Amino acid sequence: MGWGVALTLGAVQGLTEFLPVSSSAHVSLVGRLFGGRDPGAAFTAVTQLGTEAAVLWWFRDDVTRIVRGWTGAVTGRVPHEDPDARLGWSIVAGTVPVCVVGAGLRHLITGPFRDLQLTAAMLAGFGVVMAVVDEIAEPDRGLGDMTVRDGVRFGWAQSLSLVPGVSRSGATITGGLLLGYPRPDAARYSFLLAIPAVLLSGAQQALDVTHDPEPPEWCRIAAATGVAFGTGYVVIGWFMHHLAEADLRLFVRYRVALAGLVAALLAAGVVRPDDQV
């Protein structure tokens, strides 16, 4: 992977990680078009550490408050009914489903699930699901009402994003809308819920690639991760502002259009379903 491709993929990761359009689908497609192959689940997971750093910085006040509330509840200094403590417990509980599914389907996530035909189907198919849920949802609660049970439900929704083309934010925001949370609150919780899952996944993948026969290109991966941080930070601000004023239709249209483009590239033989151009 050359420097240009690595930096481009880092920018793509940052631009698409927080939007409900599937960053893994974009990184996989762009990698095939410009780098000659799918950069793989490991590259995606490690560069996600950059975008997650952007989340930690953007929501630093929320993260600090939640950590203090949760640790206070654990040590008995804060009542478990405290809203921040409940958020902390819900994030812990909500991380379990994606860890269980990720561990159980790991061989599929790093292999068959990255087939571009499946990616195109998920882009379009889950886009339709997003559109329907966004239309019928009737928000009647806020993050202050979050429970551990809701956190687990959010977690199961998040686990759908292990299939490229679904989108982590798309799945969790859609799940949140079904649970009665407004778009901005569902998005905010989606970003917070992703922190432990992405950090654990990135650390595991980084450890795994150190055992590969070929040494990983850490300088390029680090540069791509830095670019992902910068672009991701900007996108968070724009997306949160967008959700406060608009619905998800823009992203649904984009997903369907991208699915059509992927299908056309596959039909024309420009890219192959596997990782070879």
C-alpha positions as CSV (number, residue, x, y, z in Angstrom):
1,M,0.0,0.0,0.0
2,G,1.5,3.3,-1.1
3,W,1.4,6.5,0.9
4,G,-1.2,8.1,-1.4
5,V,-3.6,5.1,-1.0
6,A,-3.1,4.9,2.7
7,L,-3.8,8.6,3.3
8,T,-6.8,8.5,0.9
9,L,-8.2,5.5,2.8
10,G,-7.6,7.4,6.1
11,A,-9.6,10.3,4.8
12,V,-12.4,8.0,3.5
13,Q,-12.5,6.3,6.9
14,G,-12.9,9.7,8.7
15,L,-15.4,11.1,6.3
16,T,-17.7,8.0,6.4
17,E,-17.3,6.5,9.9
18,F,-19.9,8.6,11.6
19,L,-22.4,8.9,8.8
20,P,-24.9,6.1,8.2
21,V,-23.3,5.1,4.9
22,S,-20.9,2.4,6.1
23,S,-17.2,3.3,6.3
24,S,-16.1,-0.3,5.9
25,A,-18.0,-0.4,2.5
26,H,-16.2,2.7,1.4
27,V,-12.8,1.7,2.5
28,S,-13.2,-1.7,0.9
29,L,-14.4,-0.2,-2.4
30,V,-11.8,2.6,-2.6
31,G,-9.0,0.1,-1.6
32,R,-10.0,-2.1,-4.5
33,L,-10.2,0.8,-7.0
34,F,-6.9,2.6,-6.0
35,G,-4.9,0.1,-4.1
36,G,-5.5,-3.1,-6.0
37,R,-7.2,-4.9,-3.2
38,D,-9.5,-4.7,-0.2
39,P,-7.2,-3.3,2.6
40,G,-8.9,-5.8,5.0
41,A,-10.7,-5.8,8.3
42,A,-7.5,-5.2,10.2
43,F,-6.6,-2.0,8.4
44,T,-10.2,-0.8,8.9
45,A,-10.2,-1.6,12.6
46,V,-6.9,0.0,13.3
47,T,-7.7,3.3,11.5
48,Q,-11.0,3.3,13.3
49,L,-8.9,4.1,16.4
50,G,-8.3,7.5,14.8
51,T,-12.0,8.2,14.4
52,E,-12.7,6.9,17.9
53,A,-10.1,9.3,19.2
54,A,-12.1,12.1,17.5
55,V,-15.2,10.8,19.4
56,L,-13.4,10.9,22.7
57,W,-12.3,14.5,22.1
58,W,-15.6,15.8,20.7
59,F,-17.6,14.2,23.5
60,R,-14.9,14.6,26.2
61,D,-17.3,16.2,28.6
62,D,-19.9,13.5,28.2
63,V,-17.3,10.8,28.5
64,T,-15.7,12.3,31.6
65,R,-19.1,12.7,33.3
66,I,-20.3,9.1,32.4
67,V,-17.0,7.6,33.6
68,R,-17.2,9.4,36.9
69,G,-20.9,8.4,37.3
70,W,-20.2,4.8,36.5
71,T,-17.1,4.4,38.6
72,G,-18.9,6.2,41.4
73,A,-21.8,3.7,41.2
74,V,-19.4,0.8,41.2
75,T,-17.6,2.1,44.3
76,G,-20.9,3.0,46.0
77,R,-20.3,6.8,46.0
78,V,-23.0,7.5,43.4
79,P,-26.5,5.9,43.4
80,H,-27.1,3.5,40.5
81,E,-30.2,5.5,39.6
82,D,-27.9,8.5,38.7
83,P,-28.5,9.2,34.9
84,D,-24.7,9.2,34.1
85,A,-24.2,6.0,36.1
86,R,-27.1,4.4,34.1
87,L,-25.6,5.6,30.9
88,G,-22.3,4.0,31.9
89,W,-23.9,0.7,32.8
90,S,-25.9,0.8,29.5
91,I,-22.7,1.2,27.5
92,V,-21.0,-1.6,29.3
93,A,-24.0,-3.9,28.7
94,G,-24.5,-2.7,25.2
95,T,-20.9,-3.6,24.3
96,V,-21.5,-7.3,25.1
97,P,-23.6,-8.2,22.0
98,V,-21.1,-6.9,19.5
99,C,-18.2,-8.6,21.3
100,V,-20.1,-11.9,21.3
101,V,-21.2,-11.7,17.7
102,G,-17.7,-10.4,16.6
103,A,-15.9,-13.3,18.3
104,G,-18.4,-15.9,17.1
105,L,-18.4,-14.7,13.5
106,R,-14.8,-13.5,13.2
107,H,-13.9,-15.8,10.3
108,L,-16.9,-14.5,8.4
109,I,-16.2,-10.8,9.2
110,T,-12.7,-11.0,8.0
111,G,-13.6,-13.0,4.9
112,P,-16.9,-13.8,3.3
113,F,-18.7,-10.7,4.7
114,R,-16.3,-8.5,2.8
115,D,-17.7,-9.7,-0.6
116,L,-18.7,-6.6,-2.5
117,Q,-22.0,-8.2,-3.7
118,L,-23.1,-8.6,-0.1
119,T,-21.9,-5.0,0.6
120,A,-24.0,-3.6,-2.3
121,A,-27.1,-5.6,-1.0
122,M,-26.6,-4.3,2.5
123,L,-26.1,-0.7,1.4
124,A,-29.4,-0.7,-0.5
125,G,-31.4,-3.1,1.7
126,F,-30.5,-1.5,5.1
127,G,-31.0,1.9,3.5
128,V,-34.6,1.0,2.9
129,V,-34.9,-0.2,6.5
130,M,-33.5,3.2,7.7
131,A,-36.0,5.1,5.5
132,V,-39.0,3.2,6.8
133,V,-38.0,3.4,10.5
134,D,-37.1,7.1,10.2
135,E,-40.6,7.7,8.7
136,I,-42.6,5.8,11.3
137,A,-40.5,6.5,14.5
138,E,-42.2,8.6,17.2
139,P,-39.6,9.8,19.6
140,D,-40.9,10.1,23.2
141,R,-37.8,9.9,25.4
142,G,-34.3,11.2,25.9
143,L,-30.9,9.9,27.0
144,G,-31.8,10.6,30.6
145,D,-34.3,7.8,30.3
146,M,-31.7,5.3,29.1
147,T,-31.8,1.9,30.8
148,V,-29.5,-1.1,30.7
149,R,-32.1,-3.0,28.8
150,D,-32.2,-0.3,26.2
151,G,-28.4,-0.4,26.1
152,V,-28.4,-4.1,25.3
153,R,-30.9,-3.5,22.5
154,F,-28.7,-0.7,21.1
155,G,-25.9,-3.2,21.3
156,W,-27.6,-5.8,19.3
157,A,-28.4,-3.2,16.7
158,Q,-24.7,-2.2,16.7
159,S,-23.7,-5.8,16.0
160,L,-25.4,-5.6,12.6
161,S,-22.6,-3.2,11.5
162,L,-20.1,-6.1,11.5
163,V,-21.4,-6.7,8.0
164,P,-19.9,-4.1,5.6
165,G,-22.6,-2.0,4.0
166,V,-24.8,-1.8,7.1
167,S,-23.1,1.0,9.0
168,R,-22.5,1.2,12.7
169,S,-24.1,4.6,13.1
170,G,-26.9,3.6,10.7
171,A,-27.7,0.5,12.6
172,T,-27.6,2.0,16.1
173,I,-29.5,5.2,15.2
174,T,-32.2,3.1,13.5
175,G,-32.3,0.9,16.6
176,G,-32.6,4.1,18.8
177,L,-35.4,5.5,16.7
178,L,-37.3,2.2,17.1
179,L,-36.8,2.5,20.9
180,G,-38.3,6.0,20.9
181,Y,-35.1,8.2,21.0
182,P,-34.9,11.3,18.8
183,R,-32.2,11.3,16.0
184,P,-29.6,13.5,17.8
185,D,-29.9,11.5,21.1
186,A,-29.7,8.2,19.2
187,A,-26.6,9.4,17.3
188,R,-24.9,10.7,20.4
189,Y,-25.5,7.4,22.2
190,S,-24.3,5.5,19.0
191,F,-21.0,7.3,19.1
192,L,-20.5,6.7,22.9
193,L,-21.5,3.1,22.6
194,A,-19.0,2.5,19.8
195,I,-16.0,3.6,22.0
196,P,-15.3,0.4,23.9
197,A,-16.2,-1.9,21.0
198,V,-13.9,0.0,18.5
199,L,-11.1,0.4,20.9
200,L,-11.2,-3.4,21.8
201,S,-11.4,-4.4,18.1
202,G,-8.6,-2.0,17.0
203,A,-6.3,-3.2,19.8
204,Q,-7.0,-6.9,18.9
205,Q,-6.4,-6.3,15.2
206,A,-3.3,-4.4,15.9
207,L,-2.0,-7.2,18.0
208,D,-3.0,-9.8,15.4
209,V,-1.2,-8.1,12.5
210,T,2.1,-8.0,14.4
211,H,2.1,-11.8,14.0
212,D,1.6,-11.7,10.3
213,P,4.5,-13.1,8.1
214,E,4.9,-9.7,6.5
215,P,5.5,-6.8,8.9
216,P,2.7,-4.3,8.9
217,E,3.4,-0.9,7.3
218,W,3.0,0.9,10.6
219,C,4.1,4.3,9.4
220,R,1.4,4.3,6.7
221,I,-1.2,2.9,9.0
222,A,-0.4,5.6,11.6
223,A,-0.6,8.3,9.0
224,A,-4.0,7.0,7.8
225,T,-5.2,6.9,11.4
226,G,-4.1,10.5,12.0
227,V,-6.0,11.6,8.8
228,A,-9.1,9.7,10.0
229,F,-9.0,11.5,13.3
230,G,-8.9,15.0,11.7
231,T,-11.6,14.3,9.1
232,G,-13.7,12.4,11.5
233,Y,-13.7,15.3,14.0
234,V,-15.1,17.7,11.4
235,V,-17.7,15.2,10.3
236,I,-19.0,14.7,13.8
237,G,-19.9,18.3,14.2
238,W,-21.6,18.5,10.8
239,F,-23.6,15.3,11.4
240,M,-24.9,16.3,14.8
241,H,-25.9,19.7,13.4
242,H,-27.6,18.0,10.5
243,L,-29.6,15.6,12.6
244,A,-30.9,18.5,14.8
245,E,-32.6,19.9,11.7
246,A,-33.2,17.1,9.1
247,D,-34.0,13.5,8.7
248,L,-32.0,10.6,7.2
249,R,-33.3,10.8,3.6
250,L,-30.1,12.3,2.3
251,F,-28.1,9.3,3.5
252,V,-30.7,6.8,2.3
253,R,-30.5,8.2,-1.3
254,Y,-26.7,8.1,-1.1
255,R,-26.7,4.5,0.0
256,V,-29.0,3.4,-2.8
257,A,-26.9,5.3,-5.3
258,L,-23.7,3.8,-4.0
259,A,-25.2,0.3,-4.1
260,G,-26.0,0.9,-7.8
261,L,-22.5,2.1,-8.5
262,V,-21.0,-0.9,-6.8
263,A,-23.3,-3.2,-8.8
264,A,-22.3,-1.5,-12.0
265,L,-18.6,-1.8,-11.3
266,L,-19.1,-5.5,-10.5
267,A,-21.1,-6.0,-13.7
268,A,-18.5,-4.2,-15.8
269,G,-15.7,-6.2,-14.2
270,V,-13.9,-3.1,-12.9
271,V,-13.9,-4.7,-9.5
272,R,-14.4,-8.3,-8.4
273,P,-16.4,-9.5,-5.4
274,D,-13.2,-10.7,-3.7
275,D,-10.2,-8.5,-3.0
276,Q,-8.7,-8.5,-6.5
277,V,-9.3,-5.7,-9.1
